[in-house]
Amino acid sequence: MGRTRRLRGGPPVDTDSTAPPAVRLREAVGEDSPFLVEMLGAAANWSPEREQVSRVHLLADRATARYVEGWPRTGDLGLIAETAQQEPVGAAWLRLFPAEDAGYGFVGPDVPELSLGVVPPWRGRGVGRALLRGLRGLAREAGHQELSLSVERANRARELYLSEGFTTVRADGDADTMALSLHSDFQRPARAPRAVRPTPATQGGCGGPETPRFRRR
């Protein structure tokens, strides 16, 4: 992917996350767009046993480009995890999609879909969990009732989502669409079943569109 750039970005975010002491969270801003693309790739290329998906392919394929194009657009929320030297090491973001342009983890037009990626050297160190918890707090503040994502069952990130309260609401081939209620009294509305979409050969990740479904770490 090349050397990660240092970015100034948005203000720090105070969360109850489990981020490592050397990492802080801040809000994602427009200049973070290239890093979000990089983390989209990190999520997509979660399995080293698969052919890796290039940045060019991610941005050329509408199925994955929709997660980052025009960042930030109205309603987007995002966090960047970075070191004390302002080196970004992970990102998580939320985006709403209409039914006619549904993402892989689409549950409803009022439910933002989560994408999450962490650079390989920082995986398994609490960065993904910290990002997830921090973004969950921002989503509550924004008035959202629920979050969704798509993750392949073989991706270990699925265990993170389960441990943070996500539940499976739909099975699509070798992947699950999962949702998280943000309020204890929230009752998920009945929704019409969605046609199963074929899983592209490129899907995987921390969470979100891994190749093109992002699997979260």
Buried (B, 14 or more C-beta within 10 A) or exposed (E): BEEBEEBEBBEEBEBEBEBBEEBBBBBBBEEBBBBBBBBBBBBBBBBEEBEEBEBEBBBEBEBBBBBBEEBBEEEBBBBBBBBEEBBBBBBBBBBBBEEEEBBBBBBBEEBBBBBBBBBEEBBEBBBBBBBBBBBBBBBEEEEBBBBBBBBBEEBEBBEBBBEBBBEBBBEBEEBBBBBBBBEEEEEBEEEEEBEEBEBBEBBBBBBBBBBBBBBBB
